[in-house]
Amino acid sequence: MGRARIRRERVLEHLTELRSLPLGGAPEPAFRERLRAQLVSGVLPAEEPKTAERTRRRRPLLSQLAAVGLAAAMMVSAFATYESVPGDSLYPLKRAAESTLVRLSSDDAERGERELDLAKTRAREVASLLGSSEDGPLVSKTLKDMEASTRSGISRLERAEPRSSKIKTFAQDQKKVVGPMVKELDDSQLAQAEGYLDYIEGLAAPE
């Protein structure tokens, strides 16, 4: 039997009892007590636990959906930050994250390797900027940052691991990326790139 029907039948029962009373009479104490008890602990309060139970079941699901949505948004944001290049709005965040990783390095060898990784990243960024309408100042700045990271990384690795093969490998890989760029650079950028290539040439030379 539906709850609405139960409530309707109870109301009709009370009305029938009231109609049977003499005019001007008052309900019997037993009737008043029964009515009061039903009003206090009747159908509506009894429904609240079920409603609350449904609400509690929904809350974990909503929390899980919110957590999944937040994780997805963070992943998209992290990927967009990682893929950003000079001039993008997220690029400063990328650089800040890189600097933090370098500072958290446990020793000179690890820090040097991370700085060389940053130099490789700057080289890829230069390659992605070439041909764009705003490549001039951004390319020059990125080439400068690439050389700074390279020199700092090499210096740290030479102190921590003298004659490390990592330095030679880095220089050889970097030549393959920076070398093809020179034909697309303007005069000032070309001077920067050639000076950089001259520097790493000695590092990549066979012993």
Salt bridges, closest charged atoms under 4 A:
GLU9 OE2 - ARG5 NE 3.28
GLU17 OE2 - ARG34 NH2 2.82
GLU33 OE1 - ARG36 NH2 3.37
GLU47 OE2 - ARG3 NE 3.84
GLU47 OE2 - ARG7 NH1 3.16
GLU53 OE2 - ARG57 NH1 3.16
GLU98 OE1 - ARG95 NE 3.57
GLU98 OE1 - ARG122 NH1 3.00
ASP108 OD1 - ARG156 NH1 3.01
ASP108 OD2 - ARG159 NH2 3.27
GLU110 OE2 - ARG114 NH2 2.96
GLU113 OE2 - LYS166 NZ 2.71
GLU115 OE1 - ARG156 NE 3.26
GLU125 OE2 - LYS94 NZ 2.83
GLU125 OE1 - ARG122 NE 2.84
ASP145 OD2 - ARG95 NH1 3.15
ASP145 OD2 - LYS141 NZ 2.81
GLU147 OE2 - ARG151 NE 2.92
GLU161 OE2 - LYS166 NZ 3.58
GLU201 OE1 - LYS175 NZ 3.02
GLU207 OE1 - ARG163 NH2 3.33
